[in-house]
């Protein structure tokens, strides 16, 4: 009985090693293929009104949804393959900085912190959605110009703020968004390059 068990165990371990090795090789090959062929679908962009509508739906949902449901909605805002996207749009140097910055935002969106933060913002009366397309301004020191100067490709990017109605200057910067892989994605605030 013991010899039989040892033989079966040895056979099992050999098969597992062979299968695991093949599976790992397939995963490595798939990862390399994905890395090389990630499409930059940013240029198939939606417009400002669609982004505004999406943000309004998010705000409306936040009033009645449970925390776990909001976390799931926040996860949908995460930019897929963000390391690749930032390098494609901003080049290697700035792209690496932005990807490092985004790593923290990714964690933030996957936790309850962003849900609590949004609740605080909305409770303070900041509920008016302002969407502005990233474009050059006449002020050379404006942060829009700083961001645009670092871009190697220029997808449509929008800044979203939540203003307090009737109170100029009282706003919450949600961040920049772009339409990537069929949805608007939160890109962060680009502090690393401004």
C-alpha positions in Angstrom: 0.0 0.0 0.0 2.8 2.4 0.8 4.7 1.7 -2.4 1.5 2.1 -4.4 0.8 5.5 -2.6 4.4 6.7 -3.3 4.1 5.7 -7.0 0.8 7.5 -7.4 2.2 10.6 -5.5 5.3 10.6 -7.8 3.1 10.3 -10.9 0.8 13.1 -9.6 3.8 15.4 -8.9 5.3 14.7 -12.3 2.1 15.5 -14.1 1.5 18.6 -12.0 5.0 19.9 -12.8 4.5 19.2 -16.5 1.1 20.9 -16.6 2.1 23.8 -14.4 5.2 24.4 -16.5 3.1 24.4 -19.7 0.5 26.6 -18.1 3.1 29.1 -16.9 4.7 29.2 -20.3 1.3 29.9 -21.9 0.6 32.7 -19.4 4.0 34.2 -20.1 3.3 34.1 -23.8 -0.2 35.6 -23.4 1.2 38.4 -21.2 3.9 39.2 -23.8 1.3 39.2 -26.5 -1.0 41.4 -24.5 1.8 43.8 -23.7 2.7 44.1 -27.4 -0.8 44.4 -28.8 -2.7 46.5 -26.3 -4.8 48.8 -28.6 -4.9 52.5 -27.8 -8.6 52.9 -28.3 -8.6 56.3 -26.7 -9.2 58.0 -30.1 -12.6 56.4 -30.4 -13.8 59.0 -27.9 -17.2 59.9 -26.6 -18.0 63.5 -25.9 -18.3 65.8 -22.9 -22.0 65.3 -22.5 -21.6 61.5 -22.2 -18.9 62.0 -19.5 -21.1 64.5 -17.7 -24.0 62.0 -17.8 -21.8 59.2 -16.5 -20.6 61.4 -13.6 -24.2 62.4 -12.8 -25.3 58.8 -12.7 -22.3 58.0 -10.4 -23.4 60.9 -8.1 -27.1 59.8 -8.1 -26.1 56.2 -7.4 -23.9 57.2 -4.6 -26.9 58.6 -2.7 -28.6 55.2 -2.5 -26.1 52.5 -3.2 -24.3 50.5 -0.5 -20.6 51.0 0.0 -19.7 47.7 -1.8 -21.7 48.7 -4.8 -19.9 52.0 -5.0 -16.5 50.3 -4.8 -17.5 48.1 -7.7 -18.6 51.2 -9.7 -15.3 52.9 -8.8 -13.4 49.9 -10.1 -14.9 50.4 -13.5 -13.2 53.8 -13.6 -9.8 52.2 -13.4 -7.6 52.6 -16.5 -6.7 49.1 -17.8 -3.1 48.5 -18.6 -2.3 52.0 -17.3 1.5 51.5 -17.5 1.3 51.0 -21.2 -1.3 53.7 -21.8 0.7 56.4 -20.0 3.9 55.5 -21.9 2.0 55.5 -25.2 0.5 58.9 -24.5 3.2 60.6 -22.5 6.4 58.8 -23.6 8.7 56.8 -21.5 10.0 59.4 -18.9 6.7 61.1 -18.1 4.7 57.9 -18.6 6.7 56.1 -15.9 6.1 58.9 -13.5 2.4 58.9 -14.2 2.1 55.2 -13.9 3.8 55.3 -10.5 1.3 58.0 -9.4 -1.6 56.0 -10.8 -0.6 52.9 -8.8 -1.8 54.8 -5.7 -5.0 55.9 -7.3 -5.7 52.3 -8.4 -5.4 51.2 -4.8 -7.6 54.1 -3.7 -10.4 53.2 -6.2 -10.4 49.6 -5.0 -11.0 50.6 -1.4 -13.7 52.4 0.5 -11.6 55.6 0.7 -12.9 57.0 -2.6 -16.5 56.2 -1.6 -16.1 58.1 1.7 -14.3 60.9 0.0 -17.1 61.4 -2.5 -19.7 61.4 0.3 -17.8 64.1 2.1 -17.6 66.2 -1.1 -21.3 65.8 -1.8 -22.3 66.5 1.8 -20.4 69.8 1.5 -22.6 70.9 -1.3 -20.2 70.4 -4.2 -22.5 68.8 -6.7 -22.4 70.8 -9.9 -20.5 68.9 -12.5 -18.1 70.9 -14.6 -16.4 69.1 -17.5 -13.6 70.9 -19.4 -11.7 69.5 -22.4 -8.0 69.6 -22.0 -6.8 72.3 -24.5 -4.1 74.9 -24.8 -4.7 78.2 -22.9 -3.3 81.7 -23.5 -1.4 81.4 -20.2 1.9 79.5 -20.8 2.1 78.6 -17.1 -1.3 77.1 -17.0 -1.2 73.4 -15.9 -3.2 72.4 -19.1 -0.3 73.7 -21.2 2.2 71.8 -18.9 0.3 68.6 -19.4 -0.1 69.0 -23.1 3.6 69.8 -23.6 4.4 66.3 -22.2 2.0 64.4 -24.4 3.4 62.5 -27.5 -0.1 61.6 -28.7 -3.2 63.7 -27.9 -6.3 61.8 -27.1 -9.3 63.6 -25.9 -8.9 64.2 -22.2 -11.4 66.0 -19.9 -11.0 67.5 -16.4 -14.0 67.0 -14.1 -14.7 69.2 -11.1 -17.6 69.2 -8.7 -18.4 72.9 -7.9 -20.4 74.3 -5.1 -23.3 76.1 -6.9 -23.1 79.8 -6.5 -19.7 79.7 -4.8 -16.9 80.5 -7.2 -13.6 78.8 -6.3 -15.2 76.1 -4.0 -14.8 72.9 -5.9 -13.4 69.4 -5.8 -11.2 68.2 -8.6 -12.3 64.7 -9.5 -9.4 64.4 -12.0 -8.9 63.8 -15.7 -10.8 61.3 -17.7 -10.4 59.8 -21.2 -12.5 57.3 -23.2 -10.4 54.1 -23.2 -11.5 50.6 -24.1 -15.2 51.5 -24.4 -15.6 53.5 -21.2 -14.5 56.7 -19.6 -11.6 56.1 -17.3 -10.2 58.2 -14.4 -6.6 59.1 -15.3 -5.7 60.9 -12.0 -4.6 64.5 -11.6 -1.3 64.4 -13.4 0.5 66.0 -10.4 3.7 64.1 -11.4 4.1 66.2 -14.5 2.8 69.6 -13.6 
